[in-house]
Amino acid sequence: MGKSEAPWLGPGGAADSYKLLRRRAVPLLGSLVEMAVLCESDAAFEHASSGAFEVVSEVHRAMSFHNMQSDVRRIGRAAAGTVLQLNPHTWQVLYMARRLELDSGGLFNVTVAHALVARCLLPRPVAARKPVASGLLDGLALLDKHRVRIMQPLWIDLGGIAKGYAVDCAVKFLQASGAAAGLVNAGGDMRAFGSVVQPVHLRFQGRLMRVANLQDGALASSSNAELSESETPHIDPRNGCGACSAQTVVVQARCAAVADALTKVALLCPVTADKLCLAWQASWRGFAHNTTTHRNAQQLP
């Protein structure tokens, strides 16, 4: 319940310029990553989609908490004072996550992995340092050349924002490969580009409700409506407890990474999420121009 669904309902007006809306899906990022792309030929689609999936795979390898050799697990094993060389994708996501943590007053915080481990929602890391840092701001410093310095030991879960970031990277690769329009959907984190308009639905009480028509933008959703405090993967960083809420939130943004991140903030404090949407519309044009937040999706038309 509460996860976004994008039925493949056709390419709309772009059909006159391209022969087919070609589709492909691969299990990645702990979910199914789907791509629907308008290309002139099967060969063009194979090149574009294969490259886009490889970029998603690279993001997955670099930031998966389940991968012993990933950057987030290496960070968890590092002692204070250690300088680590990271994958450029990981460094970029950490940059975004630190900015989001600062701007949200700590409501967005990726250093809650220890709470998820305690709930058995993430595997207990082997040979990791006992986490001390309460956030990225006091846990690590970003250096040049995609390096970080560990200030205090910390466990990081980049799952959600990394999934959105991977969607953004896939879209960027598809566009660079010549695809004029399409949609990438990773378990509800989705981004459309070009002239394709995709109806987006949420499932409520066994039925689908349309909540948006997505075009040239991103969307993510989150819900705790059917989860108990001990079951929810959404942690309130202020107290380490499960973030219980009957709300379902849907966030539209220019990029999927910010859309996913803001769903976490909206579940904890909708007012703060709304303010951040307005602020980033003005100042974060590279990440989240024209960002909007919708709450209580059951009430949406």
VOPA-224990 format. One record per residue (C-alpha): y, z, x. Coordinates in steps of 0.001 Angstrom, whole numbers, plus 500000, padded with zeros to 6 digits. Example, Ala and Ser with C-alpha at 12.3 -4.5 7.8 and 13.67 -1.06 7.14 Angstrom:
495500, 507800, 512300
498940, 507140, 513670
! end
This chain:
500000, 500000, 500000
503512, 499281, 501133
502660, 496708, 503774
504482, 493414, 503676
502587, 490323, 502659
503809, 486764, 503069
501709, 484308, 501039
501717, 480832, 502490
503407, 479089, 499592
504531, 475909, 501285
507419, 474706, 503433
510025, 473941, 500777
512636, 471389, 501756
511342, 470984, 505299
508305, 469036, 504042
510250, 465771, 504078
510671, 465906, 507854
507251, 467198, 508887
503792, 466204, 507794
502040, 469561, 507590
502563, 473296, 507660
499866, 474208, 510187
498416, 477715, 510277
496499, 479844, 512735
495560, 483558, 512880
494241, 485725, 515742
493408, 489472, 515788
495987, 491096, 518086
498298, 494132, 518166
495834, 496137, 516110
496209, 493737, 513180
496003, 490044, 512333
498782, 487902, 513804
499402, 484819, 511664
501524, 481795, 512452
502560, 479015, 510078
504495, 476297, 511874
505995, 472932, 511016
504986, 470492, 513760
504819, 466731, 513958
501195, 466631, 515160
498084, 468689, 515733
498642, 468430, 519489
502182, 469784, 519212
500960, 472653, 517061
498114, 473458, 519468
500531, 473646, 522399
503128, 475714, 520543
500748, 478151, 518864
498528, 478649, 521924
501534, 479524, 524060
502968, 481811, 521399
499676, 483685, 521037
499474, 484079, 524820
502918, 485692, 524834
501790, 488068, 522076
498668, 488866, 524108
500801, 489683, 527152
502931, 492082, 525117
499750, 493643, 523722
498239, 494161, 527185
501446, 495629, 528596
502166, 498132, 525822
498869, 499048, 524167
498116, 502773, 524187
494420, 501850, 524030
494557, 499928, 527330
494056, 502210, 530350
495975, 499781, 532568
498935, 499228, 530238
502441, 500231, 531223
502601, 503023, 528647
499399, 504582, 530025
500687, 504241, 533598
503862, 506025, 532531
501747, 508798, 530999
499960, 509362, 534331
503140, 509356, 536435
504643, 512516, 537889
508361, 513298, 537763
510253, 511304, 540379
507823, 508370, 540372
509296, 504859, 540266
507158, 502305, 538434
507358, 498521, 538319
506870, 497385, 534721
506171, 494168, 532914
509568, 492677, 531947
508564, 492842, 528280
507901, 496584, 528525
511218, 497179, 530268
513064, 495279, 527536
511347, 497234, 524740
512125, 500533, 526489
515755, 499464, 526775
515890, 498801, 523044
514025, 502031, 522242
516427, 504149, 524330
519410, 502568, 522601
517855, 503138, 519200
517057, 506760, 520090
520654, 507349, 521146
522233, 505636, 518159
519937, 507325, 515635
520498, 510813, 516992
516842, 511039, 517995
515370, 509999, 514635
513843, 507007, 516371
511729, 508417, 519187
508724, 506778, 520853
507707, 509908, 522806
505725, 511308, 519854
502426, 509968, 521168
501200, 513506, 521860
501493, 514313, 518134
499505, 511197, 517256
496858, 512119, 519822
496611, 515594, 518282
495967, 513930, 514885
493286, 511698, 516444
495375, 508653, 515541
495572, 507692, 519219
492919, 508241, 521914
493434, 511216, 524226
494658, 509722, 527516
492587, 510362, 530637
494282, 511838, 533715
497648, 511952, 531967
500325, 514513, 532817
501145, 517137, 530216
504100, 515659, 528290
507393, 517492, 528764
510173, 515083, 527783
511499, 515253, 524230
512670, 511637, 524290
513240, 508597, 526454
516775, 509737, 527225
515533, 512724, 529222
512144, 511272, 530130
512931, 508190, 532155
515742, 506206, 533729
515876, 502420, 533572
516412, 500791, 536960
517013, 497206, 538027
514254, 494663, 538608
512290, 496002, 535615
511615, 499385, 537194
511810, 502882, 535721
512047, 506339, 537260
510116, 509119, 535535
512441, 512085, 535034
509940, 514249, 533131
506294, 513535, 532217
506011, 511798, 528847
503544, 510014, 526559
504926, 506915, 524868
503757, 505061, 521774
505505, 501684, 521508
503128, 500371, 518853
505577, 499524, 516063
508591, 498282, 517987
506324, 496388, 520408
504643, 494634, 517491
508019, 493522, 516173
509093, 492493, 519663
505923, 490417, 520063
506771, 488598, 516830
510252, 487863, 518218
508742, 486541, 521458
506341, 484313, 519542
509180, 482853, 517493
511205, 482227, 520645
508291, 480371, 522243
507647, 478294, 519136
511307, 477275, 518987
511344, 476429, 522703
508244, 474279, 522147
510058, 472160, 519602
508909, 473729, 516327
511755, 473389, 513858
510573, 475958, 511316
507830, 478459, 510624
506846, 482090, 510205
505056, 484694, 512340
503492, 487699, 510602
501888, 490583, 512516
500504, 492996, 509967
503718, 493071, 507960
506224, 492669, 510794
507381, 489131, 510156
510048, 486680, 511168
510887, 483267, 509741
512933, 480552, 511417
514322, 477209, 510363
514470, 475945, 506799
511199, 477482, 505594
511720, 480057, 502828
508878, 482546, 502422
508568, 484892, 499433
507624, 488385, 500665
505618, 490742, 498464
504659, 494402, 498613
501588, 495759, 496890
502254, 498609, 494445
499580, 500189, 492291
497311, 497188, 492574
499908, 494500, 491945
502273, 492456, 494081
506036, 492698, 493758
508402, 490207, 495354
511003, 492054, 497444
512613, 489252, 499450
512826, 485564, 500158
512764, 485448, 503940
514609, 482668, 505742
515812, 482617, 509346
515402, 486376, 509776
512943, 489248, 510102
511482, 491896, 507822
509352, 495031, 508162
508191, 497727, 505766
506704, 501218, 505910
505307, 503592, 503325
503858, 507110, 503175
503370, 507033, 499427
499585, 507493, 499516
499257, 509456, 502777
499129, 513204, 503307
501085, 515020, 506024
498005, 515030, 508250
497203, 511346, 507661
500566, 509670, 508155
501225, 507918, 511483
504952, 508508, 510986
506048, 511571, 512951
509339, 513404, 512496
510490, 513871, 516123
512642, 516837, 515111
509614, 519028, 514424
506525, 517041, 515415
505197, 517100, 511846
504171, 514194, 509676
507064, 512490, 507914
506091, 512878, 504272
508016, 510777, 501789
507249, 509038, 498519
509543, 506198, 499549
508634, 502745, 500654
511265, 501163, 502859
511910, 497497, 503560
514283, 496471, 506337
515624, 492975, 506932
517204, 492160, 510299
517814, 489259, 512610
514876, 490317, 514822
511553, 491952, 514010
511763, 494642, 516715
514856, 496207, 515159
513520, 495746, 511622
510361, 497700, 512494
512274, 500422, 514335
514681, 500971, 511470
511853, 501548, 509002
511039, 504724, 510962
514636, 505889, 510701
514872, 504987, 507008
511786, 507061, 506156
513421, 510124, 507735
517050, 509603, 506760
518033, 506590, 504648
521739, 507334, 505065
521470, 507150, 508854
519489, 503910, 508621
522152, 502383, 506374
524904, 503387, 508808
522992, 501923, 511735
522469, 498692, 509841
526203, 498362, 509333
526968, 499312, 512936
524459, 496874, 514414
525701, 494108, 512145
529001, 494408, 513990
527941, 495300, 517531
524313, 494240, 518006
524633, 490590, 517087
522002, 489653, 519662
519438, 491900, 518011
520235, 492643, 514387
523044, 490585, 512911
523246, 490746, 509117
520872, 493712, 508910
520221, 495276, 505520
518046, 498135, 504336
516309, 498428, 500960
514816, 501738, 499800
512633, 502685, 496844
511105, 499224, 496816
509368, 499978, 493515
512778, 499629, 491903
513514, 496256, 493438
513482, 493250, 491094
! end
